Amino acid sequence: MSEIKLYNDDCIVAMKKVADKSIDLIVTDPPYNLGNFMKNRDTNLSKMRDNFFGSAGWDDMEFDDWEKSMDNFFKSSARVMKKGGTMIVFMAIIKVETIIRLAEKHGFYYKTTGIWHKTNPMPRNMNLHFVNSTEAWVYFTYKTRTGTFNNGGAMFHDFVETSVTPNGERKYGKHPTQKPESLIQHFVEILSNPDDWVLDPFMGSGTTGVVAKRTERNFIGVELDKTYFDMAKSRIEEKRNETKCN
Ligand SMILES: C[S@@+](CC[C@H](N)C(=O)[O-])C[C@H]1O[C@@H](n2cnc3c(N)ncnc32)[C@H](O)[C@@H]1O
């Protein structure tokens, strides 16, 4: 039976409760911090669509503050990771270099950067420029050059394609950057095994937790915002056997 622990808190505070060297896989989607970038471009934020990585309330720090917060996140992640553990960090393409630099500083081994392509993006300003339909994911192992990789003999490309999050996955409320379960499940199944411990320190609506539960992994999830935390708890509880909430 899987174990689930959920924290409605700042991830750096909550991760202090996670034991050293206890996590097999981190799959997370931290703030991309593109709010100020988008505002400076006079983007009409009110018209931004679901699954677009623009400002969503948590996303408008100064760059230095965001970099410091990501540095703290990687420092805490390094403490809780098992040697040979694996990490996937979703990120805006223009921030990938910063993410790799900070992760390497804390002992993560950079494997690759891949692309998530949304097959049905909103055709926003399609007659003015290229429609945004991609986000990056950055793949690391911890203290080793390889980790769990369950390919079963198949070749997996570094290009993953899905639709945007279907409405059926939003019945407990809408999160502005909710990832599709199929996208997260792709990584959880390849990069971990049943009974492993999966952590998402920025869990938003709880997609990683839903997938971890479904695939019989243990899960620790953290979300700062109470509304999104409650959404995540409801989604994960629907799938759970036993949940401890803090
Ligand atoms: C990009 S969203 C994650 C969306 C998630 N992948 C999903 O499928 O719903 C990032 C989340 O991190 C949360 N967040 C921001 N700063 C945080 C912090 N310091 N600690 C914990 N959560 C935080 C935000 O409230 C937001 O819900």
The ligand as a MOL file (V3000), in Angstrom:
LIG
                    3D

  0  0  0     0  0            999 V3000
M  V30 BEGIN CTAB
M  V30 COUNTS 27 29 0 0 0
M  V30 BEGIN ATOM
M  V30 1 C 3.8380 25.5990 -12.2060 0
M  V30 2 S 2.8120 25.3020 -10.8460 0 CHG=1
M  V30 3 C 2.7680 23.5150 -10.7140 0
M  V30 4 C 1.5970 22.9070 -11.4520 0
M  V30 5 C 1.5360 21.3940 -11.3030 0
M  V30 6 N 2.5620 20.7470 -12.0890 0
M  V30 7 C 0.1730 20.8330 -11.6970 0
M  V30 8 O 0.1050 19.9160 -12.5440 0
M  V30 9 O -0.8290 21.3330 -11.1800 0 CHG=-1
M  V30 10 C 3.8530 25.7780 -9.5190 0
M  V30 11 C 3.1750 25.7430 -8.1490 0
M  V30 12 O 4.1650 26.0260 -7.1550 0
M  V30 13 C 3.5310 26.7200 -6.1030 0
M  V30 14 N 4.5840 27.3850 -5.3390 0
M  V30 15 C 5.2270 28.5460 -5.6260 0
M  V30 16 N 6.1880 28.8050 -4.7280 0
M  V30 17 C 6.1650 27.7670 -3.8380 0
M  V30 18 C 6.9320 27.4320 -2.6860 0
M  V30 19 N 7.9100 28.2500 -2.2630 0
M  V30 20 N 6.6600 26.2870 -2.0360 0
M  V30 21 C 5.6600 25.4680 -2.4440 0
M  V30 22 N 4.8810 25.7300 -3.5350 0
M  V30 23 C 5.1370 26.8570 -4.2240 0
M  V30 24 C 2.5250 27.6310 -6.7970 0
M  V30 25 O 1.4720 28.0300 -5.9280 0
M  V30 26 C 2.0660 26.7560 -7.9590 0
M  V30 27 O 0.8560 26.0850 -7.6530 0
M  V30 END ATOM
M  V30 BEGIN BOND
M  V30 1 1 1 2
M  V30 2 1 2 3
M  V30 3 1 2 10
M  V30 4 1 3 4
M  V30 5 1 4 5
M  V30 6 1 5 6
M  V30 7 1 5 7
M  V30 8 2 7 8
M  V30 9 1 7 9
M  V30 10 1 10 11
M  V30 11 1 11 12
M  V30 12 1 11 26
M  V30 13 1 12 13
M  V30 14 1 13 14
M  V30 15 1 13 24
M  V30 16 1 14 15
M  V30 17 1 14 23
M  V30 18 2 15 16
M  V30 19 1 16 17
M  V30 20 1 17 18
M  V30 21 2 17 23
M  V30 22 1 18 19
M  V30 23 2 18 20
M  V30 24 1 20 21
M  V30 25 2 21 22
M  V30 26 1 22 23
M  V30 27 1 24 25
M  V30 28 1 24 26
M  V30 29 1 26 27
M  V30 END BOND
M  V30 END CTAB
M  END
